[in-house]
Amino acid sequence: MEKVVIVGGGPAGLTASIYLSRYKVEHTLFAPEVGGFMNETHKIENYPGFISISGFELSQKMGEHAKSLGVNLENKEIEKIEKIEGGFKISDFNGGEYFAENVIYAVGTISNKLGVPGEKELKGKGVSYCATCDGPFFKNKEAVVVGGGNSAAVAVFILAEHANKVTLIHRGDLPTCEPSYIEEMKTNKKIHLIPNANVKEIKGENNVEKVVLDVEVEGSNEYKTDGVFIEIGSGPNTTLIKDLGVELNERGYVKVKADQMTNVENFYAVGDISTNSNGFRQIITAGAEGAIAAIAIFEKNKKKQ
Ligand SMILES: Cc1cc2nc3c(=O)[nH]c(=O)nc-3n(C[C@H](O)[C@H](O)[C@H](O)COP(=O)(O)OP(=O)(O)OC[C@H]3O[C@@H](n4cnc5c(N)ncnc54)[C@H](O)[C@@H]3O)c2cc1C
């Protein structure tokens, strides 16, 4: 049985790995990709040491750092984590089974879905949850962004760099993002706003062709577009651990103690998924929580020896 399995390769999981490697604690990190949400971030301008860096570049740097210290990285997506005698059984989607004394759960959050007809069917065919990843495909095209918060505003600006026209569809009279973003949107001729509106359906034969709204725009409730970017927030990713008995808060985030351990012995949760860092979900706080869990495991081991 391995000492530690880390599930998740975002800043939380990668930092946990860096600390475990330096403290010579054997571990394996499972993640379908390295970097997590950082890959979806256009520019990062609040991570110390980098005045401005693209999210992808920071991901690569963190990944290289972890690899340089010898992390055993498995590009696999985990399906389930179960409690067994003396530890945990971790299963991947291809029938692989792994065993560990400790688990560091660092899977972050997942994008909320609109839940309207056409969303699932046209995902990857114009429906997207990541403007940084898919924005470049919209050169000379038209796109809509659904949502009103800061993520939606950032998606609008990213898309406006590529598309001819970007329309933000939001509830209320004004988007809820920072007022400076609203000002910036108003000065960009490519950007249009449809207030007090909800998307009821996404339509298209093979690719997205239009959205159906609950309001009329220029006499029609159908609005033509080549793509729909859904930016309506995200929630904790706890499906893998639903049978573990891990305590969650009222919003579904994993409750942890100061050392990042959950109510389940030797099961740690770090980063965006956890309730620590005063709920402030950022790269620096995710990394800090990963480091705290790693050191807690190291100290616990030392006492046992
Ligand atoms: C658009 C946007 C802009 C942002 N801008 C900033 C910013 O400027 N500055 C800042 O500090 N923060 C920013 N953030 C927040 C920051 O990205 C997150 O707080 C941080 O990435 C959380 O790290 P994490 O490691 O907890 O989770 P994540 O980064 O979400 O990583 C989760 C990891 O878990 C993996 N995973 C998920 N499910 C499984 C599974 N079943 N099996 C195996 N692996 C799995 C994923 O593939 C991924 O590797 C931004 C976020 C977004 C969405």
The ligand as a Tripos MOL2 file, in Angstrom:
@<TRIPOS>MOLECULE
LIG
   53    58     1     0     0
SMALL
NO_CHARGES

@<TRIPOS>ATOM
      1 C1        -11.6180   31.8280  -15.2140 C.3       1 LIG1
      2 C2        -10.8340   31.7370  -13.9360 C.ar      1 LIG1
      3 C3         -9.8720   32.6830  -13.6360 C.ar      1 LIG1
      4 C4         -9.1150   32.6060  -12.4480 C.ar      1 LIG1
      5 N1         -8.1560   33.5620  -12.2040 N.ar      1 LIG1
      6 C5         -7.3740   33.4380  -11.1050 C.ar      1 LIG1
      7 C6         -6.3070   34.3750  -10.8620 C.ar      1 LIG1
      8 O1         -6.0850   35.3020  -11.6480 O.2       1 LIG1
      9 N2         -5.5530   34.2010   -9.7370 N.ar      1 LIG1
     10 C7         -5.7760   33.1760   -8.8430 C.ar      1 LIG1
     11 O2         -5.0390   33.0780   -7.8710 O.2       1 LIG1
     12 N3         -6.7840   32.2920   -9.0530 N.ar      1 LIG1
     13 C8         -7.5750   32.3820  -10.1440 C.ar      1 LIG1
     14 N4         -8.5860   31.4820  -10.3660 N.ar      1 LIG1
     15 C9         -8.8450   30.4620   -9.3320 C.3       1 LIG1
     16 C10        -7.8100   29.3300   -9.3800 C.3       1 LIG1
     17 O3         -7.6640   28.8910  -10.7080 O.3       1 LIG1
     18 C11        -8.2750   28.1910   -8.4690 C.3       1 LIG1
     19 O4         -8.4990   28.6940   -7.1790 O.3       1 LIG1
     20 C12        -7.2310   27.0780   -8.3920 C.3       1 LIG1
     21 O5         -6.9050   26.5960   -9.6740 O.3       1 LIG1
     22 C13        -7.7510   25.9230   -7.5310 C.3       1 LIG1
     23 O6         -6.7890   24.9300   -7.5090 O.3       1 LIG1
     24 P1         -7.1320   23.4040   -7.1480 P.3       1 LIG1
     25 O7         -5.8550   22.6720   -7.2720 O.co2     1 LIG1
     26 O8         -7.8740   23.3520   -5.8700 O.co2     1 LIG1
     27 O9         -8.1820   22.9270   -8.2490 O.3       1 LIG1
     28 P2         -8.1070   22.9360   -9.8290 P.3       1 LIG1
     29 O10        -7.1880   23.9540  -10.3340 O.co2     1 LIG1
     30 O11        -9.5330   22.9970  -10.2660 O.co2     1 LIG1
     31 O12        -7.5070   21.5190  -10.2170 O.3       1 LIG1
     32 C14        -8.2460   20.3390  -10.0480 C.3       1 LIG1
     33 C15        -7.4630   19.1740  -10.6000 C.3       1 LIG1
     34 O13        -8.1530   17.9690  -10.2890 O.3       1 LIG1
     35 C16        -8.2280   17.1560  -11.4490 C.3       1 LIG1
     36 N5         -9.3740   16.2740  -11.3380 N.ar      1 LIG1
     37 C17       -10.6950   16.5930  -11.3200 C.ar      1 LIG1
     38 N6        -11.4270   15.4730  -11.2300 N.ar      1 LIG1
     39 C18       -10.5570   14.4420  -11.1950 C.ar      1 LIG1
     40 C19       -10.7170   13.0140  -11.1250 C.ar      1 LIG1
     41 N7        -11.9140   12.4490  -11.0760 N.pl3     1 LIG1
     42 N8         -9.5910   12.2560  -11.1230 N.ar      1 LIG1
     43 C20        -8.3530   12.8270  -11.1700 C.ar      1 LIG1
     44 N9         -8.1560   14.1550  -11.2410 N.ar      1 LIG1
     45 C21        -9.2520   14.9360  -11.2630 C.ar      1 LIG1
     46 C22        -8.3420   18.1670  -12.5790 C.3       1 LIG1
     47 O14        -8.0450   17.5600  -13.8320 O.3       1 LIG1
     48 C23        -7.3010   19.1760  -12.1270 C.3       1 LIG1
     49 O15        -6.0080   18.7210  -12.4590 O.3       1 LIG1
     50 C24        -9.3430   31.5360  -11.5370 C.ar      1 LIG1
     51 C25       -10.3120   30.5620  -11.8400 C.ar      1 LIG1
     52 C26       -11.0410   30.6410  -13.0190 C.ar      1 LIG1
     53 C27       -12.0770   29.6000  -13.3290 C.3       1 LIG1
@<TRIPOS>BOND
     1     1     2 1
     2     2     3 ar
     3     2    52 ar
     4     3     4 ar
     5     4     5 ar
     6     4    50 ar
     7     5     6 ar
     8     6     7 ar
     9     6    13 1
    10     7     8 2
    11     7     9 ar
    12     9    10 ar
    13    10    11 2
    14    10    12 ar
    15    12    13 ar
    16    13    14 ar
    17    14    15 1
    18    14    50 ar
    19    15    16 1
    20    16    17 1
    21    16    18 1
    22    18    19 1
    23    18    20 1
    24    20    21 1
    25    20    22 1
    26    22    23 1
    27    23    24 1
    28    24    25 2
    29    24    26 1
    30    24    27 1
    31    27    28 1
    32    28    29 2
    33    28    30 1
    34    28    31 1
    35    31    32 1
    36    32    33 1
    37    33    34 1
    38    33    48 1
    39    34    35 1
    40    35    36 1
    41    35    46 1
    42    36    37 ar
    43    36    45 ar
    44    37    38 ar
    45    38    39 ar
    46    39    40 ar
    47    39    45 ar
    48    40    41 1
    49    40    42 ar
    50    42    43 ar
    51    43    44 ar
    52    44    45 ar
    53    46    47 1
    54    46    48 1
    55    48    49 1
    56    50    51 ar
    57    51    52 ar
    58    52    53 1
@<TRIPOS>SUBSTRUCTURE
     1 LIG1         1 GROUP 0 **** ****
